[in-house]
């Protein structure tokens, strides 16, 4: 069943009071009027309408929605339940997650779905959800401040795809517990497996140079950072004793160059640094909703405009001073207190 058809059926089953509440919260859904529930579902799933709805969410609602987005797949219909989300949101409770999902469902930003393959059947105490299909276009490339997966980076970054097989081979020859690969996609999967758990990442970082932890901490809220000469070649087989943190991380694929001046922290590395959580600190007390509109605009910005705290990281990790953001998106994240 298509996502719009599923949402249409759900809207049609609502009471008059529930529909009135939806139209009060999202007045653009009935201006101008729509002929039927299929048209209403299509409008509710539209990019502009979804973006307006996101601007009305508070922080905990946004955290739950971003986590749902990251652990579901609207193309394959892979859904998630409150119990699944709880494992990924540190400090949350099942009751709080269910409450947020219900609120998001009332806003027609998520809808009920069939359970994923192998999961327990849906019931009164086990409901499964999918977000609206356009959410991935509105929420931006770094939901919850996490980067893209290695497989996605291989697909979208040609320079990394050309380099990653050699990088994994060098890691394997150096004694790292990473499987060798013959194709870029195999290499990406090897790196994902190598960095998949907080324990494995801690073991990798045990031999890291001084200040590496401080550098990685700067990726706590955002996956991209500014680094001079980001595409320089760094190799574990030709590493000096005084190697700097940036070169050390690049040589191990823990930072991925995006262009000559920017790097990205891959998804599995970011999650492992957060202790295996998508959301490291759940905002149980809702904050002002004013921070969301600025943050949503990041989705329309080029990657280099999205970095919240641009800082000049040199090869030996000399971090430039400055405590204020220098872009609209920077202001958004800074103002959010994230």
C-alpha positions as CSV (number, residue, x, y, z in Angstrom):
1,X,0.0,0.0,0.0
2,X,1.4,3.4,-0.9
3,X,2.1,5.9,1.9
4,X,-0.5,8.4,0.7
5,X,-3.1,5.7,0.4
6,X,-2.3,4.5,4.0
7,X,-2.6,8.0,5.3
8,X,-5.8,8.6,3.4
9,X,-7.4,5.6,5.0
10,X,-6.3,6.7,8.4
11,X,-7.6,10.2,7.9
12,X,-10.9,8.8,6.7
13,X,-11.3,6.8,9.9
14,X,-10.9,9.8,12.1
15,X,-13.7,11.4,14.1
16,X,-14.9,14.9,13.3
17,X,-13.2,16.2,16.4
18,X,-9.9,14.7,15.4
19,X,-10.1,16.2,11.9
20,X,-11.0,19.6,13.4
21,X,-8.0,19.4,15.7
22,X,-5.8,18.5,12.6
23,X,-7.1,21.5,10.6
24,X,-6.6,23.8,13.6
25,X,-2.9,22.7,13.9
26,X,-2.3,22.6,10.1
27,X,-4.7,25.2,8.6
28,X,-3.0,25.0,5.2
29,X,-4.6,21.5,4.7
30,X,-8.0,23.0,4.0
31,X,-7.0,26.2,2.3
32,X,-8.2,25.9,-0.4
33,X,-10.6,23.0,0.2
34,X,-9.9,19.5,-1.0
35,X,-12.4,17.2,-2.7
36,X,-11.7,14.0,-0.8
37,X,-9.4,12.2,1.7
38,X,-7.0,11.1,-1.0
39,X,-6.4,14.7,-1.9
40,X,-6.1,15.7,1.8
41,X,-3.5,13.0,2.4
42,X,-1.5,14.1,-0.7
43,X,-1.6,17.7,0.6
44,X,-0.6,16.6,4.1
45,X,2.3,14.7,2.7
46,X,3.5,17.6,0.5
47,X,6.9,19.1,1.2
48,X,5.8,22.6,1.9
49,X,3.0,21.5,4.2
50,X,5.3,19.1,6.1
51,X,7.9,21.8,6.5
52,X,5.3,24.2,8.0
53,X,4.1,21.4,10.4
54,X,7.7,20.7,11.5
55,X,8.1,24.4,12.5
56,X,5.3,23.9,15.1
57,X,7.0,20.9,16.8
58,X,8.8,21.2,20.1
59,X,12.2,19.7,20.6
60,X,11.2,16.2,22.1
61,X,8.7,15.8,19.3
62,X,11.4,16.6,16.7
63,X,13.8,14.2,18.4
64,X,11.3,11.3,18.2
65,X,10.4,12.1,14.6
66,X,14.1,12.3,13.5
67,X,14.8,8.9,15.2
68,X,11.8,7.4,13.5
69,X,13.0,8.7,10.2
70,X,16.5,7.2,10.7
71,X,15.3,3.7,11.7
72,X,12.5,3.3,9.1
73,X,12.4,3.0,5.3
74,X,9.4,4.5,3.6
75,X,10.5,3.0,0.3
76,X,10.4,-0.6,1.6
77,X,7.8,-0.1,4.3
78,X,10.1,-1.0,7.1
79,X,8.4,0.5,10.2
80,X,9.3,1.0,13.8
81,X,7.5,0.9,17.2
82,X,7.9,3.0,20.4
83,X,9.9,0.1,21.9
84,X,12.3,0.2,19.0
85,X,12.7,4.0,19.3
86,X,13.2,3.8,23.1
87,X,16.4,1.8,22.6
88,X,17.8,4.6,20.4
89,X,16.8,7.6,22.6
90,X,18.8,7.9,25.8
91,X,16.8,9.0,28.8
92,X,13.4,8.3,27.2
93,X,10.6,6.1,28.5
94,X,8.1,4.0,26.6
95,X,5.2,6.1,27.8
96,X,6.9,9.4,26.6
97,X,7.8,7.9,23.2
98,X,4.2,6.6,22.7
99,X,2.8,10.0,23.7
100,X,5.1,11.8,21.1
101,X,4.2,9.3,18.4
102,X,0.5,9.8,19.1
103,X,1.0,13.6,18.9
104,X,2.8,13.2,15.6
105,X,0.1,10.9,14.3
106,X,-2.6,13.5,15.2
107,X,-0.6,16.0,13.1
108,X,-0.6,13.5,10.2
109,X,3.2,13.5,10.2
110,X,3.3,9.8,10.9
111,X,0.8,7.0,10.3
112,X,0.3,3.4,11.5
113,X,2.0,0.7,9.4
114,X,2.5,-3.0,9.2
115,X,5.3,-4.4,11.4
116,X,8.6,-5.1,9.8
117,X,9.4,-8.7,8.7
118,X,10.0,-10.9,11.8
119,X,8.6,-8.4,14.3
120,X,5.7,-9.2,16.6
121,X,2.3,-8.5,15.2
122,X,0.8,-5.1,15.8
123,X,-1.7,-4.8,18.6
124,X,-3.1,-2.4,21.2
125,X,0.3,-2.4,23.0
126,X,2.5,-2.7,20.0
127,X,1.9,-0.2,17.2
128,X,4.2,0.4,14.3
129,X,4.7,3.7,12.5
130,X,6.1,5.2,9.3
131,X,6.7,9.0,8.7
132,X,5.2,10.7,5.7
133,X,7.3,10.1,2.5
134,X,8.4,13.7,2.0
135,X,10.0,14.0,5.4
136,X,13.3,12.8,4.0
137,X,13.3,15.8,1.7
138,X,12.4,18.3,4.4
139,X,14.4,17.1,7.3
140,X,17.8,17.6,5.6
141,X,20.8,15.3,5.1
142,X,21.9,15.3,8.8
143,X,18.8,14.3,10.9
144,X,19.6,14.4,14.6
145,X,22.9,15.9,13.6
146,X,24.2,12.5,12.4
147,X,26.1,11.9,9.1
148,X,25.3,9.6,6.3
149,X,26.2,5.9,6.2
150,X,29.4,4.7,4.6
151,X,27.4,3.1,1.8
152,X,25.6,6.4,1.1
153,X,28.9,8.3,1.1
154,X,30.4,5.8,-1.3
155,X,27.4,6.2,-3.6
156,X,27.4,10.1,-3.4
157,X,31.1,10.9,-3.1
158,X,33.1,9.7,-6.1
159,X,36.5,10.6,-4.7
160,X,35.8,8.6,-1.5
161,X,34.5,5.7,-3.6
162,X,37.8,5.6,-5.5
163,X,39.9,5.7,-2.4
164,X,37.9,3.5,0.1
165,X,39.0,0.0,-1.2
166,X,42.7,1.0,-0.8
167,X,42.0,2.5,2.6
168,X,40.3,-0.7,3.9
169,X,43.2,-2.7,2.4
170,X,45.7,-0.6,4.3
171,X,43.8,-0.9,7.5
172,X,43.6,-4.7,7.1
173,X,47.4,-5.0,6.4
174,X,48.1,-2.8,9.5
175,X,46.3,-5.3,11.7
176,X,43.0,-3.6,12.1
177,X,40.0,-5.9,12.6
178,X,38.4,-4.9,9.3
179,X,37.6,-7.2,6.5
180,X,39.4,-6.6,3.1
181,X,37.2,-5.6,0.2
182,X,37.3,-5.6,-3.6
183,X,34.6,-3.1,-4.4
184,X,33.7,0.3,-2.9
185,X,30.4,-1.0,-1.5
186,X,32.1,-4.0,0.2
187,X,34.7,-1.6,1.7
188,X,31.9,0.7,2.9
189,X,30.2,-2.3,4.6
190,X,33.5,-3.3,6.2
191,X,33.9,0.1,7.7
192,X,30.3,0.1,8.9
193,X,30.9,-3.2,10.7
194,X,34.2,-2.1,12.1
195,X,32.6,1.0,13.7
196,X,29.2,-0.5,14.5
197,X,29.4,-0.5,18.3
198,X,30.6,1.9,21.0
199,X,32.9,-0.9,22.3
200,X,34.6,-1.4,18.9
201,X,35.0,2.3,18.3
202,X,36.6,2.7,21.8
203,X,39.1,0.0,20.9
204,X,39.9,1.9,17.7
205,X,40.3,5.2,19.5
206,X,42.6,3.7,22.2
207,X,45.6,4.4,20.0
208,X,44.5,7.8,18.8
209,X,46.7,10.9,19.2
210,X,46.1,13.4,21.9
211,X,43.3,15.9,21.2
212,X,41.4,13.4,19.0
213,X,38.6,13.2,21.6
214,X,38.4,17.0,21.7
215,X,38.1,17.1,17.9
216,X,35.5,14.4,17.8
217,X,33.5,16.2,20.5
218,X,33.0,19.1,18.0
219,X,30.9,16.7,15.9
220,X,28.5,16.1,18.9
221,X,25.7,18.1,17.3
222,X,26.5,18.1,13.6
223,X,28.2,15.7,11.2
224,X,30.2,18.1,9.1
225,X,33.2,20.2,9.8
226,X,35.6,22.5,8.0
227,X,39.2,21.1,7.6
228,X,41.9,22.7,5.4
229,X,43.1,20.3,2.6
230,X,40.5,17.8,3.6
231,X,41.2,15.6,0.6
232,X,44.9,15.1,1.4
233,X,46.1,11.5,1.3
234,X,46.6,10.0,4.8
235,X,47.7,6.4,5.2
236,X,48.1,4.1,8.2
237,X,51.0,2.4,6.5
238,X,53.0,5.7,6.3
239,X,52.1,7.4,9.5
240,X,54.6,9.5,11.5
241,X,54.9,9.0,15.2
242,X,53.6,12.6,15.7
243,X,50.6,12.2,13.4
244,X,47.9,14.7,14.1
245,X,44.3,13.8,14.9
246,X,42.8,14.9,11.5
247,X,45.3,12.8,9.5
248,X,44.8,9.9,11.9
249,X,41.1,9.9,11.5
250,X,41.2,10.4,7.7
251,X,43.6,7.5,7.4
252,X,41.1,5.2,9.1
253,X,38.0,6.5,7.3
254,X,36.6,7.9,10.6
255,X,36.3,11.2,8.8
256,X,35.3,11.3,5.1
257,X,36.4,14.2,2.9
258,X,33.4,15.9,1.1
259,X,35.5,18.4,-0.8
260,X,38.7,20.3,-0.4
261,X,37.6,22.0,2.8
262,X,35.0,19.8,4.5
263,X,34.7,16.4,6.1
264,X,31.8,14.3,7.4
265,X,31.6,12.0,10.4
266,X,29.9,8.8,9.1
267,X,26.6,7.7,10.7
268,X,28.0,4.6,12.5
269,X,30.8,6.5,14.0
270,X,28.5,9.2,15.2
271,X,26.1,6.8,16.8
272,X,28.9,4.8,18.5
273,X,30.3,8.1,19.9
274,X,26.9,8.7,21.4
275,X,27.0,5.3,23.2
276,X,24.8,3.6,20.6
277,X,22.1,6.2,20.7
278,X,20.6,8.4,18.0
279,X,19.6,10.9,20.6
280,X,22.1,11.1,23.4
281,X,20.0,13.5,25.6
282,X,16.3,13.3,25.4
283,X,14.6,16.7,26.0
284,X,11.9,15.5,28.3
285,X,11.0,19.2,29.0
286,X,9.8,20.8,25.7
287,X,11.6,23.9,24.8
288,X,10.4,26.9,22.8
289,X,9.3,26.0,19.3
290,X,11.1,29.0,17.9
291,X,14.3,27.1,17.2
292,X,12.8,24.7,14.6
293,X,12.1,27.1,11.7
294,X,15.8,28.1,11.3
295,X,16.9,24.5,11.6
296,X,14.5,23.4,8.9
297,X,16.1,25.9,6.5
298,X,19.3,24.0,6.6
299,X,17.8,21.4,4.2
300,X,17.8,24.0,1.4
301,X,21.4,25.1,2.0
302,X,24.5,23.7,0.3
303,X,26.6,21.4,2.6
304,X,29.2,24.0,3.3
305,X,26.6,26.4,4.6
306,X,25.2,23.9,7.1
307,X,28.1,23.7,9.5
308,X,27.0,25.0,12.9
309,X,30.4,26.0,14.2
310,X,32.9,26.4,11.3
311,X,36.4,26.0,12.8
312,X,39.7,25.8,11.1
313,X,41.1,22.3,11.9
314,X,44.7,22.0,10.6
315,X,46.6,18.7,10.2
316,X,47.7,18.8,13.8
317,X,44.2,19.9,15.0
318,X,44.9,23.5,16.0
319,X,41.3,24.6,16.5
320,X,40.7,28.2,15.8
321,X,39.1,30.5,18.3
322,X,35.6,32.0,18.1
323,X,32.5,31.3,20.0
324,X,29.7,32.5,17.7
325,X,28.1,31.0,14.7
326,X,28.7,32.5,11.3
327,X,25.8,31.1,9.2
328,X,22.0,31.1,9.4
329,X,22.1,27.4,10.2
330,X,24.8,27.9,12.8
331,X,22.5,30.4,14.5
332,X,19.7,27.8,14.5
333,X,21.8,25.1,16.1
334,X,23.5,27.5,18.5
335,X,20.2,29.0,19.5
336,X,18.7,25.6,20.2
337,X,21.2,24.9,22.8
338,X,22.0,21.6,21.2
